Every structure is written in structure tokens, then in C-alpha cells.
Amino acid sequence: MARTQVWVYALLIVLLVLPVIPGLEGWLRFDKEAILGGQSWRMVTAHFVHLGLSHALVNLVAMAILLAWAWRLLRFYEAGLFLLVSPLFLSLALLLMGIDWYAGLSGMLHGLVVFLLLCSSNLIRNTGLLLLLLKLMWQFQSIQSVTTVSDNPILHEAHWIGAILGAVFFLISTIWQSRP
């Protein structure tokens, strides 16, 4: 494993597990009123805060798998860049939608999945995008049902926003790479 890859994984572990410490979640999660009151750091930290250890572990495993996939596709640095810029854009979208609170990586993970699928071969890209679209549509249909993580409702809107951000990031990346 490359030195850069080890550092990225170590940083992710710290970012994902540290906020599970009792009391920190309330200071770091997305809270619309707190952000509008000047606590702008929440627009970034919210995506690295979790609602419990199981929530953090599921996100950590998913992130590790996606980063390994990005490494295999030779898109590791682009994936890292996406993870750096997407929290701010995701939070801005949540604010514009009037969402009151949010915590977790799921929006960013959905965006990273879309980005990596679009970078993949036709069969993987088409099959993966179809399955993801079906999943998102199912979530949209069942939005009134009780879907929770750690006894908190899952914010499906973040999944949709993240997926859109992943597609936009792919388009920008493609345009940037094709410039003379």
C-alpha cells in the first residue's frame, strides 16, 4: 500500500471515529439554526460526525471500499478531492432545502459511488447506475416509512444531493482532463 494511501486511511479513521465520543456530536453535526447563527464549521464537520459507533463503522467500511475502488481505477486523488469539496456543497444544498439537521457520510458516499461508476467500464457503469437509481427511487417512495440509523431518521435527501454532486464532479473532472 502506498504511503499516501496509508495516510488517507489513517486520517479517515480519526475523522470518522473521533466524533463518536459522547458530547462532540452535538457540536459538530449539521444544525441549520446553529449554522445560520455563525457556527459555519458545522457545514464541514457534519459529514464526519456519526450517530453512534455502528453508524461510524458502516461508513468507515464503505469509505475504505470506495477508496480502494478509486485506487484501482487510478482515480484516488480525484476521489480525495471530491471528499474535500463535497461537504460544503452538500451542506449548502441542505441549507437551501431547509433541512434542520444532518450527520454522517452517506451523502458524500453516494456522490463518490456515482463518480466512480461514471469512471468505470460500460457494463459496470450502466448496471451500477441502474441499481443506484432503483435504490434512490425506492427510498423516495418509502420516505414516509420508518428507516433509521441509531434510532434517528435517515435523511434520504442527502443521498440524492450526493449522487447529483458526484455526477457534476465527474463532468467537471472530464472537462478539466480534456483541456489542452
N, CA, C and O of each residue as an XYZ file, in Angstrom:
720
protein
N       0.849     -1.173      0.000
C       0.000      0.000      0.000
C       0.897      1.239      0.000
O       1.875      1.301      0.746
N       0.571      2.203     -0.818
C       1.372      3.414     -0.948
C       1.276      4.260      0.322
O       0.275      4.220      1.037
N       2.337      5.028      0.587
C       2.390      5.867      1.780
C       1.215      6.844      1.830
O       0.613      7.032      2.887
N       0.888      7.460      0.709
C      -0.233      8.411      0.656
C      -1.531      7.720      1.032
O      -2.344      8.274      1.772
N      -1.726      6.515      0.524
C      -2.946      5.776      0.810
C      -3.064      5.491      2.311
O      -4.154      5.601      2.873
N      -1.958      5.127      2.961
C      -1.966      4.845      4.395
C      -2.357      6.102      5.179
O      -3.155      6.022      6.113
N      -1.808      7.249      4.810
C      -2.132      8.497      5.493
C      -3.596      8.869      5.308
O      -4.236      9.338      6.249
N      -4.129      8.670      4.124
C      -5.535      8.988      3.880
C      -6.430      8.093      4.730
O      -7.385      8.573      5.341
N      -6.128      6.790      4.774
C      -6.927      5.878      5.589
C      -6.822      6.240      7.074
O      -7.825      6.197      7.786
N      -5.634      6.591      7.546
C      -5.458      6.975      8.947
C      -6.264      8.227      9.271
O      -6.916      8.298     10.313
N      -6.221      9.206      8.385
C      -6.986     10.433      8.587
C      -8.484     10.137      8.620
O      -9.210     10.685      9.449
N      -8.942      9.274      7.723
C     -10.368      8.924      7.707
C     -10.794      8.240      9.001
O     -11.883      8.495      9.515
N      -9.937      7.376      9.521
C     -10.272      6.700     10.777
C     -10.430      7.735     11.891
O     -11.389      7.674     12.661
N      -9.503      8.674     11.980
C      -9.597      9.722     13.000
C     -10.864     10.547     12.806
O     -11.592     10.803     13.765
N     -11.132     10.965     11.563
C     -12.297     11.802     11.292
C     -13.613     11.073     11.541
O     -14.607     11.695     11.916
N     -13.621      9.770     11.334
C     -14.868      9.031     11.473
C     -15.111      8.513     12.885
O     -16.260      8.389     13.308
N     -14.059      8.215     13.606
C     -14.233      7.623     14.930
C     -14.198      8.673     16.032
O     -14.943      8.555     17.005
N     -13.367      9.684     15.912
C     -13.264     10.712     16.940
C     -14.609     11.341     17.287
O     -14.912     11.488     18.471
N     -15.425     11.716     16.310
C     -16.707     12.351     16.652
C     -17.713     11.430     17.339
O     -18.775     11.900     17.748
N     -17.422     10.147     17.479
C     -18.327      9.249     18.186
C     -18.218      9.474     19.693
O     -19.062      9.006     20.457
N     -17.179     10.190     20.116
C     -17.001     10.482     21.535
C     -18.232     11.240     22.033
O     -18.635     12.239     21.438
N     -18.826     10.759     23.128
C     -20.048     11.394     23.633
C     -19.876     12.901     23.839
O     -18.873     13.355     24.389
N     -20.863     13.656     23.394
C     -20.865     15.096     23.566
C     -20.376     15.874     22.356
O     -20.817     17.002     22.135
N     -19.479     15.301     21.572
C     -18.945     16.019     20.415
C     -19.948     16.114     19.275
O     -19.965     17.104     18.543
N     -20.778     15.100     19.120
C     -21.725     15.068     18.006
C     -22.593     16.316     17.993
O     -22.848     16.884     16.930
N     -23.047     16.746     19.156
C     -23.912     17.917     19.234
C     -23.238     19.204     18.788
O     -23.915     20.137     18.354
N     -21.916     19.269     18.889
C     -21.162     20.462     18.492
C     -20.700     20.425     17.051
O     -20.275     21.444     16.508
N     -20.778     19.261     16.427
C     -20.206     19.118     15.092
C     -21.238     18.828     14.007
O     -20.964     19.079     12.833
N     -22.406     18.314     14.353
C     -23.384     17.929     13.337
C     -23.983     19.149     12.640
O     -23.889     20.272     13.135
N     -24.598     18.909     11.489
C     -25.300     19.964     10.748
C     -26.522     20.359     11.561
O     -27.372     19.522     11.868
N     -26.604     21.617     11.903
C     -27.748     22.167     12.627
C     -28.043     23.519     11.992
O     -27.281     24.473     12.151
N     -29.145     23.587     11.279
C     -29.467     24.780     10.487
C     -29.422     26.056     11.324
O     -28.813     27.044     10.914
N     -30.049     26.042     12.469
C     -30.104     27.246     13.303
C     -28.710     27.646     13.793
O     -28.377     28.831     13.821
N     -27.911     26.673     14.172
C     -26.553     26.967     14.642
C     -25.693     27.524     13.505
O     -24.917     28.457     13.712
N     -25.830     26.957     12.310
C     -25.060     27.444     11.152
C     -25.473     28.873     10.826
O     -24.624     29.740     10.619
N     -26.777     29.116     10.781
C     -27.255     30.470     10.491
C     -26.858     31.446     11.600
O     -26.798     32.656     11.380
N     -26.591     30.913     12.789
C     -26.139     31.734     13.912
C     -24.635     31.956     13.935
O     -24.118     32.581     14.860
N     -23.918     31.447     12.918
C     -22.487     31.717     12.810
C     -21.568     30.524     13.000
O     -20.356     30.672     12.846
N     -22.084     29.355     13.325
C     -21.244     28.172     13.537
C     -21.010     27.450     12.206
O     -21.469     26.328     11.993
N     -20.285     28.130     11.327
C     -20.106     27.638      9.956
C     -19.283     26.363      9.851
O     -19.384     25.661      8.845
N     -18.468     26.038     10.861
C     -17.676     24.812     10.811
C     -18.547     23.574     10.664
O     -18.096     22.555     10.141
N     -19.775     23.655     11.117
C     -20.692     22.513     11.045
C     -20.975     22.087      9.604
O     -21.367     20.946      9.360
N     -20.779     22.998      8.651
C     -21.037     22.668      7.248
C     -20.033     21.634      6.740
O     -20.309     20.934      5.767
N     -18.887     21.532      7.380
C     -17.887     20.527      7.016
C     -17.909     19.373      8.011
O     -17.952     18.210      7.610
N     -17.881     19.683      9.299
C     -17.770     18.622     10.309
C     -18.976     17.691     10.340
O     -18.854     16.534     10.744
N     -20.130     18.179      9.921
C     -21.345     17.354      9.956
C     -21.196     16.046      9.194
O     -21.839     15.050      9.525
N     -20.355     16.054      8.183
C     -20.225     14.881      7.327
C     -19.247     13.851      7.888
O     -19.072     12.768      7.329
N     -18.617     14.211      9.003
C     -17.689     13.284      9.650
C     -18.151     12.905     11.049
O     -17.427     12.231     11.782
N     -19.342     13.328     11.417
C     -19.945     13.016     12.704
C     -20.917     11.869     12.504
O     -21.565     11.760     11.463
N     -21.010     11.018     13.510
C     -21.901      9.865     13.387
C     -22.810      9.751     14.586
O     -22.550     10.325     15.644
N     -23.870      9.008     14.407
C     -24.901      8.874     15.422
C     -24.657      7.695     16.342
O     -25.565      7.262     17.050
N     -23.460      7.180     16.339
C     -23.093      6.056     17.177
C     -21.969      5.270     16.535
O     -21.596      5.520     15.388
N     -21.435      4.325     17.276
C     -20.302      3.546     16.783
C     -20.677      2.705     15.563
O     -19.888      2.605     14.623
N     -21.866      2.098     15.562
C     -22.253      1.272     14.413
C     -22.374      2.120     13.149
O     -21.973      1.686     12.070
N     -22.921      3.323     13.279
C     -23.029      4.243     12.143
C     -21.636      4.592     11.619
O     -21.412      4.593     10.408
N     -20.702      4.887     12.522
C     -19.333      5.218     12.131
C     -18.657      4.034     11.441
O     -17.980      4.217     10.430
N     -18.830      2.832     11.969
C     -18.177      1.657     11.386
C     -18.709      1.336      9.993
O     -17.933      1.007      9.096
N     -20.009      1.428      9.805
C     -20.587      1.173      8.481
C     -20.034      2.175      7.474
O     -19.656      1.799      6.365
N     -19.987      3.442      7.857
C     -19.450      4.459      6.953
C     -17.959      4.263      6.695
O     -17.496      4.458      5.571
N     -17.207      3.883      7.715
C     -15.773      3.662      7.559
C     -15.494      2.510      6.598
O     -14.619      2.614      5.738
N     -16.226      1.427      6.741
C     -16.047      0.283      5.832
C     -16.421      0.674      4.399
O     -15.694      0.353      3.459
N     -17.540      1.359      4.234
C     -17.951      1.800      2.892
C     -16.905      2.728      2.289
O     -16.574      2.605      1.109
N     -16.385      3.650      3.082
C     -15.370      4.578      2.584
C     -14.103      3.831      2.169
O     -13.519      4.130      1.127
N     -13.683      2.877      2.967
C     -12.480      2.108      2.636
C     -12.663      1.344      1.322
O     -11.756      1.311      0.491
N     -13.816      0.742      1.137
C     -14.102      0.009     -0.106
C     -14.093      0.960     -1.300
O     -13.510      0.652     -2.339
N     -14.738      2.111     -1.150
C     -14.791      3.069     -2.255
C     -13.413      3.639     -2.575
O     -13.091      3.847     -3.745
N     -12.599      3.894     -1.560
C     -11.251      4.406     -1.822
C     -10.368      3.342     -2.478
O      -9.526      3.664     -3.316
N     -10.557      2.092     -2.105
C      -9.820      1.010     -2.767
C     -10.240      0.911     -4.239
O      -9.403      0.686     -5.114
N     -11.521      1.078     -4.500
C     -12.030      1.072     -5.870
C     -11.438      2.251     -6.646
O     -11.021      2.098     -7.794
N     -11.404      3.422     -6.013
C     -10.822      4.601     -6.660
C      -9.349      4.371     -6.979
O      -8.870      4.775     -8.038
N      -8.633      3.725     -6.067
C      -7.215      3.427     -6.287
C      -7.060      2.519     -7.506
O      -6.188      2.726     -8.349
N      -7.922      1.515     -7.576
C      -7.864      0.553     -8.692
C      -8.175      1.231    -10.033
O      -7.619      0.862    -11.067
N      -9.062      2.216    -10.003
C      -9.427      2.942    -11.225
C      -8.431      4.060    -11.556
O      -8.601      4.768    -12.548
N      -7.398      4.216    -10.729
C      -6.430      5.302    -10.866
C      -7.114      6.660    -10.710
O      -6.755      7.627    -11.381
N      -8.087      6.719     -9.832
C      -8.844      7.952     -9.582
C      -8.803      8.321     -8.093
O      -9.677      9.034     -7.601
N      -7.777      7.828     -7.380
C      -7.680      8.030     -5.938
C      -7.604      9.512     -5.573
O      -8.285      9.960     -4.651
N      -6.785     10.267     -6.291
C      -6.625     11.688     -5.959
C      -7.884     12.484     -6.283
O      -8.234     13.418     -5.562
N      -8.562     12.117     -7.361
C      -9.833     12.778     -7.669
C     -10.877     12.455     -6.597
O     -11.655     13.319     -6.193
N     -10.881     11.198     -6.142
C     -11.810     10.817     -5.079
C     -11.513     11.624     -3.815
O     -12.434     12.078     -3.137
N     -10.239     11.800     -3.500
C      -9.860     12.611     -2.345
C     -10.303     14.052     -2.492
O     -10.775     14.667     -1.535
N     -10.150     14.586     -3.687
C     -10.592     15.960     -3.947
C     -12.104     16.072     -3.785
O     -12.600     17.046     -3.219
N     -12.830     15.081     -4.279
C     -14.289     15.080     -4.111
C     -14.649     15.108     -2.625
O     -15.546     15.844     -2.213
N     -13.950     14.305     -1.827
C     -14.237     14.251     -0.396
C     -13.887     15.558      0.312
O     -14.450     15.868      1.362
N     -12.972     16.313     -0.253
C     -12.618     17.611      0.330
C     -13.638     18.701      0.001
O     -13.960     19.531      0.852
N     -14.144     18.697     -1.226
C     -15.028     19.795     -1.647
C     -16.513     19.495     -1.458
O     -17.309     20.422     -1.306
N     -16.893     18.240     -1.465
C     -18.327     17.922     -1.417
C     -19.028     18.292     -0.111
O     -20.210     18.635     -0.163
N     -18.379     18.245      1.058
C     -19.132     18.612      2.269
C     -19.739     20.012      2.211
O     -20.881     20.212      2.625
N     -18.993     20.963      1.709
C     -19.500     22.333      1.649
C     -20.703     22.440      0.708
O     -21.712     23.056      1.053
N     -20.594     21.839     -0.481
C     -21.692     21.910     -1.439
C     -22.918     21.130     -0.959
O     -24.054     21.555     -1.164
N     -22.676     19.999     -0.327
C     -23.780     19.209      0.226
C     -24.491     19.997      1.324
O     -25.720     20.023      1.382
N     -23.712     20.634      2.188
C     -24.316     21.425      3.263
C     -25.076     22.635      2.729
O     -26.144     22.975      3.240
N     -24.531     23.284      1.706
C     -25.251     24.410      1.097
C     -26.607     23.950      0.544
O     -27.618     24.634      0.703
N     -26.609     22.796     -0.098
C     -27.866     22.264     -0.631
C     -28.835     21.934      0.499
O     -30.031     22.197      0.378
N     -28.340     21.363      1.591
C     -29.209     21.057      2.735
C     -29.802     22.334      3.323
O     -30.974     22.370      3.700
N     -28.977     23.385      3.398
C     -29.482     24.673      3.895
C     -30.574     25.220      2.985
O     -31.620     25.665      3.458
N     -30.327     25.185      1.680
C     -31.314     25.711      0.718
C     -32.615     24.921      0.763
O     -33.686     25.470      0.505
N     -32.526     23.627      1.092
C     -33.725     22.789      1.177
C     -34.448     22.955      2.512
O     -35.553     22.443      2.693
N     -33.823     23.672      3.442
C     -34.452     23.886      4.746
C     -34.328     22.706      5.690
O     -35.122     22.578      6.622
N     -33.344     21.838      5.467
C     -33.135     20.685      6.340
C     -32.631     21.182      7.694
O     -31.737     22.026      7.752
N     -33.198     20.663      8.780
C     -32.853     21.135     10.116
C     -31.554     20.547     10.659
O     -30.754     21.265     11.260
N     -31.334     19.240     10.453
C     -30.119     18.634     10.983
C     -29.694     17.449     10.132
O     -30.497     16.856      9.412
N     -28.398     17.116     10.233
C     -27.835     16.002      9.462
C     -26.507     15.605     10.090
O     -25.791     16.443     10.639
N     -26.191     14.334     10.005
C     -24.889     13.836     10.445
C     -24.553     12.592      9.645
O     -25.412     11.736      9.435
N     -23.317     12.486      9.198
C     -22.866     11.271      8.536
C     -22.299     11.501      7.148
O     -22.349     12.597      6.591
N     -21.765     10.429      6.623
C     -21.088     10.440      5.327
C     -21.961      9.996      4.170
O     -21.501     10.000      3.028
N     -23.191      9.619      4.419
C     -23.970      8.956      3.364
C     -24.129      9.793      2.105
O     -24.093      9.249      1.002
N     -24.301     11.091      2.240
C     -24.403     11.932      1.044
C     -23.113     11.901      0.238
O     -23.137     11.747     -0.984
N     -21.982     12.050      0.932
C     -20.685     12.004      0.250
C     -20.427     10.625     -0.355
O     -19.890     10.523     -1.458
N     -20.804      9.572      0.354
C     -20.596      8.215     -0.155
C     -21.400      7.976     -1.425
O     -20.896      7.369     -2.371
N     -22.637      8.443     -1.458
C     -23.454      8.288     -2.669
C     -22.830      9.052     -3.838
O     -22.828      8.570     -4.971
N     -22.306     10.235     -3.560
C     -21.635     11.000     -4.605
C     -20.387     10.311     -5.111
O     -20.122     10.297     -6.313
N     -19.618      9.739     -4.197
C     -18.402      9.033     -4.600
C     -18.736      7.788     -5.421
O     -18.024      7.462     -6.371
N     -19.809      7.096     -5.062
C     -20.248      5.930     -5.843
C     -20.585      6.352     -7.269
O     -20.156      5.706     -8.226
N     -21.346      7.428     -7.415
C     -21.719      7.892     -8.756
C     -20.473      8.277     -9.539
O     -20.334      7.893    -10.700
N     -19.567      9.028     -8.927
C     -18.330      9.430     -9.605
C     -17.562      8.195    -10.085
O     -17.133      8.147    -11.238
N     -17.384      7.199     -9.216
C     -16.612      6.007     -9.582
C     -17.331      5.156    -10.624
O     -16.689      4.573    -11.499
N     -18.652      5.081    -10.537
C     -19.401      4.347    -11.568
C     -19.215      5.004    -12.932
O     -19.028      4.316    -13.936
N     -19.267      6.324    -12.967
C     -19.104      7.032    -14.237
C     -17.686      6.877    -14.793
O     -17.474      7.026    -15.997
N     -16.730      6.583    -13.934
C     -15.343      6.357    -14.366
C     -15.098      4.909    -14.783
O     -14.016      4.590    -15.276
N     -16.064      4.042    -14.597
C     -15.896      2.606    -14.822
C     -16.269      2.200    -16.239
O     -16.748      3.009    -17.034
N     -16.037      0.921    -16.537
C     -16.385      0.368    -17.853
C     -17.897      0.420    -18.062
O     -18.660      0.573    -17.108
N     -18.320      0.290    -19.319
C     -19.744      0.408    -19.666
C     -20.636     -0.521    -18.858
O     -21.655     -0.078    -18.328
N     -20.281     -1.795    -18.749
C     -21.127     -2.759    -18.050
C     -21.275     -2.381    -16.578
O     -22.386     -2.344    -16.051
N     -20.160     -2.101    -15.922
C     -20.209     -1.728    -14.502
C     -20.952     -0.407    -14.344
O     -21.809     -0.280    -13.469
N     -20.633      0.571    -15.178
C     -21.270      1.888    -15.094
C     -22.782      1.766    -15.269
O     -23.541      2.247    -14.427
N     -23.217      1.140    -16.331
C     -24.653      1.073    -16.626
C     -25.411      0.256    -15.581
O     -26.472      0.674    -15.119
N     -24.879     -0.896    -15.209
C     -25.540     -1.735    -14.207
C     -25.569     -1.033    -12.861
O     -26.601     -1.005    -12.189
N     -24.435     -0.466    -12.468
C     -24.353      0.217    -11.179
C     -25.262      1.421    -11.088
O     -25.939      1.618    -10.079
N     -25.283      2.229    -12.138
C     -26.153      3.408    -12.122
C     -27.626      3.018    -12.085
O     -28.427      3.669    -11.412
N     -27.986      1.958    -12.806
C     -29.370      1.477    -12.773
C     -29.742      1.010    -11.368
O     -30.810      1.354    -10.861
N     -28.864      0.227    -10.739
C     -29.147     -0.254     -9.382
C     -29.227      0.897     -8.381
O     -30.092      0.906     -7.505
N     -28.329      1.860     -8.513
C     -28.362      3.009     -7.608
C     -29.630      3.831     -7.818
O     -30.246      4.277     -6.850
N     -30.021      4.033     -9.070
C     -31.253      4.766     -9.353
C     -32.459      4.052     -8.757
O     -33.335      4.690     -8.173
N     -32.507      2.731     -8.903
C     -33.606      1.957     -8.307
C     -33.625      2.102     -6.793
O     -34.692      2.240     -6.195
N     -32.448      2.072     -6.167
C     -32.348      2.246     -4.713
C     -32.856      3.620     -4.301
O     -33.631      3.740     -3.352
N     -32.423      4.658     -5.012
C     -32.848      6.014     -4.674
C     -34.345      6.205     -4.891
O     -35.007      6.889     -4.111
N     -34.873      5.602     -5.948
C     -36.317      5.691     -6.198
C     -37.095      4.956     -5.114
O     -38.139      5.430     -4.665
N     -36.586      3.793     -4.689
C     -37.231      3.053     -3.604
C     -37.230      3.892     -2.329
O     -38.233      3.947     -1.618
N     -36.102      4.548     -2.039
C     -36.038      5.410     -0.858
C     -37.033      6.558     -0.968
O     -37.691      6.911      0.011
N     -37.141      7.131     -2.145
C     -38.076      8.230     -2.353
C     -39.514      7.776     -2.115
O     -40.307      8.488     -1.499
N     -39.842      6.580     -2.612
C     -41.194      6.035     -2.438
C     -41.477      5.710     -0.980
O     -42.608      5.857     -0.518
N     -40.464      5.271     -0.255
C     -40.670      4.833      1.127
C     -40.229      5.892      2.126
O     -39.947      5.578      3.282
N     -40.168      7.140      1.687
C     -39.660      8.202      2.554
C     -40.517      8.371      3.804
O     -40.022      8.833      4.832
N     -41.782      8.008      3.730
C     -42.652      8.111      4.893
C     -42.476      6.935      5.847
O     -42.916      6.987      6.996
N     -41.830      5.873      5.363
C     -41.650      4.713      6.237
C     -40.566      5.024      7.272
O     -39.803      5.980      7.131
N     -40.520      4.215      8.284
C     -39.555      4.432      9.348
C     -38.248      3.733      8.971
O     -38.101      2.523      9.146
N     -37.319      4.506      8.459
C     -35.976      3.999      8.203
C     -35.039      4.788      9.096
O     -35.004      6.017      9.035
N     -34.288      4.093      9.915
C     -33.464      4.778     10.892
C     -32.073      4.177     10.967
O     -31.827      3.048     10.541
N     -31.179      4.969     11.521
C     -29.857      4.516     11.915
C     -29.671      5.033     13.333
O     -29.828      6.226     13.590
N     -29.344      4.152     14.233
C     -29.178      4.515     15.651
C     -30.401      5.272     16.168
O     -30.263      6.262     16.887
N     -31.590      4.808     15.804
C     -32.868      5.400     16.223
C     -33.082      6.831     15.752
O     -33.869      7.566     16.349
N     -32.396      7.233     14.696
C     -32.575      8.550     14.085
C     -32.971      8.336     12.633
O     -32.487      7.401     11.995
N     -33.848      9.189     12.096
C     -34.281      9.001     10.701
C     -33.122      9.222      9.721
O     -32.260     10.076      9.930
N     -33.130      8.427      8.651
C     -32.137      8.582      7.592
C     -32.600      9.712      6.676
O     -33.756      9.745      6.254
N     -31.698     10.627      6.377
C     -32.032     11.762      5.522
C     -31.753     11.376      4.069
O     -30.643     11.559      3.571
N     -32.772     10.840      3.398
C     -32.617     10.363      2.025
C     -32.280     11.484      1.048
O     -31.658     11.246      0.013
N     -32.684     12.689      1.374
C     -32.364     13.815      0.500
C     -30.862     13.971      0.318
O     -30.401     14.349     -0.759
N     -30.096     13.683      1.369
C     -28.635     13.782      1.281
C     -28.080     12.786      0.269
O     -27.080     13.065     -0.393
N     -28.724     11.625      0.146
C     -28.286     10.622     -0.834
C     -28.467     11.157     -2.249
O     -27.579     11.016     -3.091
N     -29.620     11.772     -2.509
C     -29.894     12.342     -3.831
C     -28.937     13.488     -4.146
O     -28.380     13.562     -5.242
N     -28.753     14.380     -3.176
C     -27.841     15.510     -3.386
C     -26.432     15.005     -3.659
O     -25.759     15.486     -4.571
N     -25.989     14.037     -2.869
C     -24.656     13.472     -3.060
C     -24.495     12.850     -4.435
O     -23.466     13.036     -5.084
N     -25.505     12.112     -4.886
C     -25.446     11.482     -6.211
C     -25.325     12.535     -7.308
O     -24.556     12.371     -8.256
N     -26.079     13.600     -7.175
C     -26.006     14.689     -8.164
C     -24.628     15.343     -8.131
O     -24.054     15.628     -9.182
N     -24.096     15.582     -6.938
C     -22.754     16.167     -6.815
C     -21.697     15.268     -7.452
O     -20.766     15.762     -8.088
N     -21.834     13.956     -7.287
C     -20.888     13.022     -7.903
C     -20.903     13.114     -9.418
O     -19.851     13.069    -10.056
N     -22.093     13.243     -9.997
C     -22.211     13.379    -11.454
C     -21.621     14.704    -11.925
O     -20.924     14.746    -12.938
N     -21.894     15.778    -11.199
C     -21.347     17.092    -11.561
C     -19.825     17.070    -11.448
O     -19.127     17.605    -12.310
N     -19.318     16.457    -10.395
C     -17.870     16.372    -10.212
C     -17.228     15.581    -11.352
O     -16.148     15.936    -11.823
N     -17.888     14.513    -11.794
C     -17.370     13.735    -12.929
C     -17.302     14.606    -14.182
O     -16.303     14.580    -14.900
N     -18.356     15.374    -14.449
C     -18.363     16.248    -15.626
C     -17.235     17.284    -15.561
O     -16.531     17.507    -16.546
N     -17.072     17.906    -14.404
C     -16.001     18.896    -14.247
C     -14.641     18.237    -14.416
O     -13.760     18.790    -15.075
N     -14.465     17.066    -13.830
C     -13.200     16.337    -13.939
C     -12.894     15.967    -15.388
O     -11.752     16.080    -15.834
N     -13.906     15.529    -16.112
C     -13.731     15.155    -17.517
C     -13.352     16.376    -18.359
O     -12.454     16.303    -19.197
N     -14.030     17.478    -18.134
C     -13.710     18.710    -18.867
C     -12.305     19.173    -18.523
O     -11.556     19.578    -19.412
N     -11.935     19.122    -17.249
C     -10.602     19.561    -16.820
C      -9.512     18.702    -17.465
O      -8.482     19.226    -17.890
N      -9.733     17.395    -17.538
C      -8.717     16.494    -18.106
C      -8.619     16.619    -19.621
O      -7.577     16.306    -20.197
N      -9.673     17.065    -20.266
C      -9.648     17.148    -21.730
C      -9.140     18.485    -22.244
O      -9.029     18.680    -23.455
N      -8.833     19.403    -21.347
C      -8.331     20.700    -21.793
C      -6.916     20.548    -22.352
O      -6.169     19.667    -21.924
N      -6.549     21.404    -23.304
C      -5.227     21.283    -23.926
C      -4.087     21.658    -22.997
O      -2.923     21.601    -23.394
